[in-house]
């Protein structure tokens, strides 16, 4: 890449933030670009169809960090998370920092980093520091249900996904192949 990498945000209460980020990762990979995905709050045993598909692509690396105990029975992150969750999130942040200064990486996805900041698993200043010190050409996508306003202000592109109607409201749980 020869142009300045932008900062993109996918946030909001609607479905599709991670899916949108993975779609752009696939697009970049299809053009021969080098991609890395760091997933916050999603442990290595967190099975999703997109993770399963992406692991077969040679120019996308995925790194999962998380503690499954952070997720409640309702499928939402819990505020009373185990202490290890903060340690693991800081490991994810350190990996993301290393990747953000790697020459030759074109796209870095920070999946659920916004939510990790909201839950105080990492600080907004730590996230801002990563963005301010990234390689100039590196494109970064940050996802999260909640996104700190300071990150939104730094972003070049912000997309809010808004839930209008959702099957969860009818008691329909996440379906394999469609929701994960």
KAVENSUL-V587968 format. One record per pair of residues at least 24 apart in sequence whose C-alpha atoms are under 10 Angstrom apart, sorted by sequence separation. I is the first residue (numbers start at 1). GAP is how many residues later the second one is. If there is no record, write none. Layout:
i;gap
I;GAP
I;GAP
This chain:
i;gap
26;24
34;24
35;24
36;24
37;24
38;24
39;24
40;24
41;24
42;24
43;24
44;24
64;24
65;24
89;24
124;24
127;24
131;24
29;25
34;25
35;25
36;25
37;25
38;25
39;25
40;25
41;25
42;25
43;25
64;25
65;25
66;25
123;25
124;25
125;25
32;26
33;26
34;26
35;26
36;26
37;26
38;26
39;26
40;26
41;26
42;26
43;26
65;26
66;26
90;26
108;26
118;26
124;26
125;26
128;26
23;27
26;27
30;27
32;27
33;27
34;27
35;27
36;27
37;27
38;27
39;27
40;27
41;27
43;27
65;27
89;27
115;27
116;27
117;27
118;27
119;27
124;27
22;28
26;28
29;28
32;28
41;28
42;28
64;28
65;28
89;28
93;28
113;28
114;28
115;28
116;28
118;28
22;29
25;29
29;29
30;29
41;29
42;29
63;29
93;29
97;29
101;29
106;29
113;29
114;29
115;29
116;29
117;29
118;29
29;30
41;30
65;30
86;30
92;30
97;30
100;30
105;30
107;30
108;30
109;30
110;30
111;30
112;30
113;30
114;30
115;30
116;30
117;30
118;30
19;31
26;31
28;31
29;31
85;31
89;31
90;31
96;31
99;31
100;31
104;31
106;31
107;31
108;31
109;31
110;31
111;31
112;31
113;31
114;31
115;31
116;31
117;31
1;32
18;32
22;32
28;32
63;32
89;32
90;32
94;32
97;32
98;32
101;32
102;32
103;32
105;32
106;32
107;32
108;32
109;32
110;32
111;32
112;32
113;32
114;32
115;32
26;33
63;33
86;33
88;33
89;33
90;33
93;33
97;33
100;33
101;33
102;33
103;33
104;33
105;33
106;33
107;33
108;33
109;33
110;33
111;33
112;33
113;33
114;33
115;33
25;34
26;34
86;34
87;34
88;34
93;34
96;34
97;34
100;34
101;34
103;34
104;34
105;34
106;34
107;34
108;34
109;34
110;34
112;34
113;34
114;34
25;35
86;35
87;35
99;35
100;35
101;35
103;35
112;35
113;35
114;35
41;36
85;36
86;36
90;36
94;36
97;36
98;36
99;36
100;36
102;36
84;37
93;37
97;37
100;37
101;37
114;37
77;38
81;38
83;38
96;38
100;38
114;38
77;39
79;39
80;39
99;39
100;39
79;40
81;40
100;40
78;41
79;41
77;42
41;44
40;45
41;45
43;45
60;45
42;46
59;46
62;46
41;47
42;47
60;47
61;47
62;47
63;47
64;47
40;48
41;48
60;48
40;49
39;50
40;50
40;51
41;51
40;52
39;53
40;53
38;54
39;54
38;55
40;56
38;57
39;57
38;58
37;59
36;60
38;61
37;62
36;63
35;64
36;64
35;69
36;69
42;69
34;70
35;70
36;70
37;70
38;70
39;70
40;70
41;70
42;70
33;71
34;71
35;71
36;71
37;71
38;71
39;71
40;71
41;71
33;72
34;72
35;72
36;72
37;72
38;72
39;72
40;72
41;72
33;73
34;73
35;73
36;73
37;73
38;73
39;73
40;73
32;74
33;74
34;74
35;74
36;74
37;74
38;74
39;74
40;74
41;74
38;75
40;75
41;75
40;76
29;77
28;78
29;78
28;79
41;80
25;81
40;81
25;82
24;83
25;83
25;84
24;85
21;87
22;87
21;88
21;89
22;89
21;90
18;91
18;92
19;92
18;93
17;94
18;94
74;94
17;95
75;98
74;99
75;99
7;100
9;100
5;101
6;101
7;101
8;101
9;101
10;101
11;101
5;102
7;102
10;102
1;103
11;103
35;103
37;103
40;103
1;104
10;104
11;104
35;104
36;104
37;104
38;104
39;104
40;104
1;105
9;105
35;105
25;116
24;117
21;119
22;119
21;120
20;121
21;121
21;122
18;123
20;123
7;124
18;124
19;124
6;125
17;125
18;125
17;126
18;126
16;127
17;127
18;127
49;127
50;127
17;128
48;128
49;128
5;129
47;129
48;129
49;129
51;129
5;130
6;130
15;130
48;130
49;130
50;130
4;131
5;131
6;131
7;131
8;131
9;131
10;131
11;131
12;131
13;131
14;131
48;131
49;131
4;132
5;132
6;132
7;132
8;132
9;132
10;132
11;132
12;132
13;132
48;132
3;133
4;133
5;133
6;133
7;133
8;133
9;133
10;133
11;133
12;133
13;133
47;133
2;134
3;134
4;134
5;134
6;134
7;134
8;134
9;134
10;134
11;134
12;134
46;134
2;135
3;135
4;135
5;135
6;135
7;135
8;135
9;135
10;135
11;135
12;135
1;136
2;136
3;136
10;136
11;136
1;137
10;137
11;137
1;138
9;138
20;139
11;141
20;141
9;142
10;142
17;142
8;143
9;143
17;143
7;144
8;144
17;144
7;145
9;145
16;145
8;146
9;146
14;146
15;146
16;146
7;147
8;147
9;147
10;147
11;147
12;147
13;147
14;147
15;147
16;147
6;148
7;148
8;148
9;148
10;148
11;148
12;148
13;148
14;148
15;148
6;149
7;149
8;149
9;149
10;149
11;149
12;149
13;149
14;149
15;149
6;150
7;150
8;150
9;150
10;150
11;150
12;150
13;150
14;150
5;151
6;151
7;151
8;151
9;151
10;151
11;151
12;151
13;151
14;151
15;151
14;152
19;160
19;161
18;162
16;163
15;164
